Amino acid sequence: MKIKVSLAFSNTLFSDGIGRLLAGDPDLEVSAVIDPGHVCSRTDLEKCQDSVILTDFISLYNSLSEAAAGKNAVSHVGKIYNILAHKTAHTIYESVDGIKEVYVWLASQIGEPVNQPVIASAQVLLEHRAPFPLIRRKIGEIINKELSQMDVFCSDLLHGKYPVC
């Protein structure tokens, strides 16, 4: 008797990789793959009839989104990076050919200027035969441009151009 497994991950690339790993095990059967980005409530997970549900914290706690920033959203680096990462990913996706999906991460370091994150990274899922060196260069240019315009972004954020909640 095979063990039935459901996959519920926030990242398509990761979900596909885990699915492929499990497919090689004769004792396991991947019976459901929940679309990445789907809000998977605890009730949804409890209704699942599979023996095992593999998930990540983002999917599991998606409904527990972070609260909106207080009176001064511009002083909250987590909010700034969250919104800027989303904006940057959208810009990359719309501007660079050959990309199926893109995820951008920004991480701060205490005491460092907000426009100098300790991590500024993009993960991409490319279309077949997409020219990675060219795409990598364009992504780097976009991230650098976004970070160099941090003052404008924070001003726009303060004036409500980007919703915080």
Contacts in CASP RR format, 6 or more apart in sequence:
PFRMAT RR
TARGET T0000
AUTHOR 0000-0000-0000
METHOD contacts of the structure
MODEL  1
MKIKVSLAFSNTLFSDGIGRLLAGDPDLEVSAVIDPGHVCSRTDLEKCQD
SVILTDFISLYNSLSEAAAGKNAVSHVGKIYNILAHKTAHTIYESVDGIK
EVYVWLASQIGEPVNQPVIASAQVLLEHRAPFPLIRRKIGEIINKELSQM
DVFCSDLLHGKYPVC
2 26 0 8 1.000
2 27 0 8 1.000
2 28 0 8 1.000
2 29 0 8 1.000
3 27 0 8 1.000
3 28 0 8 1.000
3 29 0 8 1.000
3 51 0 8 1.000
3 52 0 8 1.000
4 29 0 8 1.000
4 31 0 8 1.000
4 49 0 8 1.000
4 50 0 8 1.000
4 51 0 8 1.000
4 52 0 8 1.000
5 22 0 8 1.000
5 28 0 8 1.000
5 29 0 8 1.000
5 30 0 8 1.000
5 31 0 8 1.000
5 50 0 8 1.000
5 51 0 8 1.000
5 52 0 8 1.000
5 53 0 8 1.000
5 54 0 8 1.000
6 30 0 8 1.000
6 31 0 8 1.000
6 32 0 8 1.000
6 33 0 8 1.000
6 34 0 8 1.000
6 48 0 8 1.000
6 50 0 8 1.000
6 52 0 8 1.000
6 53 0 8 1.000
6 54 0 8 1.000
7 15 0 8 1.000
7 18 0 8 1.000
7 19 0 8 1.000
7 30 0 8 1.000
7 32 0 8 1.000
7 33 0 8 1.000
7 34 0 8 1.000
7 54 0 8 1.000
7 55 0 8 1.000
8 33 0 8 1.000
8 34 0 8 1.000
8 38 0 8 1.000
8 40 0 8 1.000
8 45 0 8 1.000
8 53 0 8 1.000
8 54 0 8 1.000
8 55 0 8 1.000
8 56 0 8 1.000
8 59 0 8 1.000
8 60 0 8 1.000
9 15 0 8 1.000
9 18 0 8 1.000
9 36 0 8 1.000
9 54 0 8 1.000
9 55 0 8 1.000
9 56 0 8 1.000
9 59 0 8 1.000
10 36 0 8 1.000
10 37 0 8 1.000
10 56 0 8 1.000
10 58 0 8 1.000
10 59 0 8 1.000
10 62 0 8 1.000
11 36 0 8 1.000
11 56 0 8 1.000
11 103 0 8 1.000
11 123 0 8 1.000
12 36 0 8 1.000
12 101 0 8 1.000
12 125 0 8 1.000
13 101 0 8 1.000
13 123 0 8 1.000
13 125 0 8 1.000
14 56 0 8 1.000
15 33 0 8 1.000
15 36 0 8 1.000
18 54 0 8 1.000
19 30 0 8 1.000
19 33 0 8 1.000
22 28 0 8 1.000
22 30 0 8 1.000
23 30 0 8 1.000
31 50 0 8 1.000
32 48 0 8 1.000
32 50 0 8 1.000
34 40 0 8 1.000
34 59 0 8 1.000
36 59 0 8 1.000
37 59 0 8 1.000
37 62 0 8 1.000
38 59 0 8 1.000
39 62 0 8 1.000
39 63 0 8 1.000
40 55 0 8 1.000
40 59 0 8 1.000
40 60 0 8 1.000
40 62 0 8 1.000
41 63 0 8 1.000
42 63 0 8 1.000
45 53 0 8 1.000
45 55 0 8 1.000
45 60 0 8 1.000
66 79 0 8 1.000
66 82 0 8 1.000
67 165 0 8 1.000
68 79 0 8 1.000
68 164 0 8 1.000
68 165 0 8 1.000
69 76 0 8 1.000
69 79 0 8 1.000
69 164 0 8 1.000
70 76 0 8 1.000
73 79 0 8 1.000
73 80 0 8 1.000
73 157 0 8 1.000
73 158 0 8 1.000
73 164 0 8 1.000
74 80 0 8 1.000
74 154 0 8 1.000
74 157 0 8 1.000
74 158 0 8 1.000
77 108 0 8 1.000
77 114 0 8 1.000
78 108 0 8 1.000
79 164 0 8 1.000
80 114 0 8 1.000
80 153 0 8 1.000
80 154 0 8 1.000
80 157 0 8 1.000
81 106 0 8 1.000
81 107 0 8 1.000
81 108 0 8 1.000
81 117 0 8 1.000
83 157 0 8 1.000
83 162 0 8 1.000
83 164 0 8 1.000
84 106 0 8 1.000
84 146 0 8 1.000
84 150 0 8 1.000
84 153 0 8 1.000
85 104 0 8 1.000
85 105 0 8 1.000
85 106 0 8 1.000
86 104 0 8 1.000
87 146 0 8 1.000
87 153 0 8 1.000
87 162 0 8 1.000
88 104 0 8 1.000
88 122 0 8 1.000
88 142 0 8 1.000
88 143 0 8 1.000
88 146 0 8 1.000
89 102 0 8 1.000
89 103 0 8 1.000
89 104 0 8 1.000
89 122 0 8 1.000
91 142 0 8 1.000
91 146 0 8 1.000
92 99 0 8 1.000
92 102 0 8 1.000
92 104 0 8 1.000
92 122 0 8 1.000
92 124 0 8 1.000
92 138 0 8 1.000
92 139 0 8 1.000
92 142 0 8 1.000
92 143 0 8 1.000
93 99 0 8 1.000
93 101 0 8 1.000
93 102 0 8 1.000
95 138 0 8 1.000
95 142 0 8 1.000
96 135 0 8 1.000
96 138 0 8 1.000
96 139 0 8 1.000
96 142 0 8 1.000
97 130 0 8 1.000
98 126 0 8 1.000
98 127 0 8 1.000
98 130 0 8 1.000
98 135 0 8 1.000
99 124 0 8 1.000
99 125 0 8 1.000
99 126 0 8 1.000
99 127 0 8 1.000
99 130 0 8 1.000
99 135 0 8 1.000
100 124 0 8 1.000
100 125 0 8 1.000
100 126 0 8 1.000
100 127 0 8 1.000
101 124 0 8 1.000
101 125 0 8 1.000
102 122 0 8 1.000
102 123 0 8 1.000
102 124 0 8 1.000
102 125 0 8 1.000
102 139 0 8 1.000
103 122 0 8 1.000
103 123 0 8 1.000
103 124 0 8 1.000
104 120 0 8 1.000
104 121 0 8 1.000
104 122 0 8 1.000
104 143 0 8 1.000
105 119 0 8 1.000
105 120 0 8 1.000
105 121 0 8 1.000
105 122 0 8 1.000
105 123 0 8 1.000
106 117 0 8 1.000
106 119 0 8 1.000
106 120 0 8 1.000
106 121 0 8 1.000
107 117 0 8 1.000
107 118 0 8 1.000
107 119 0 8 1.000
108 114 0 8 1.000
108 117 0 8 1.000
108 118 0 8 1.000
109 117 0 8 1.000
109 118 0 8 1.000
112 118 0 8 1.000
114 150 0 8 1.000
114 154 0 8 1.000
115 147 0 8 1.000
115 148 0 8 1.000
115 150 0 8 1.000
115 151 0 8 1.000
116 147 0 8 1.000
117 147 0 8 1.000
120 143 0 8 1.000
120 147 0 8 1.000
122 139 0 8 1.000
122 140 0 8 1.000
122 143 0 8 1.000
124 135 0 8 1.000
124 139 0 8 1.000
126 132 0 8 1.000
126 135 0 8 1.000
146 153 0 8 1.000
156 162 0 8 1.000
157 164 0 8 1.000
END
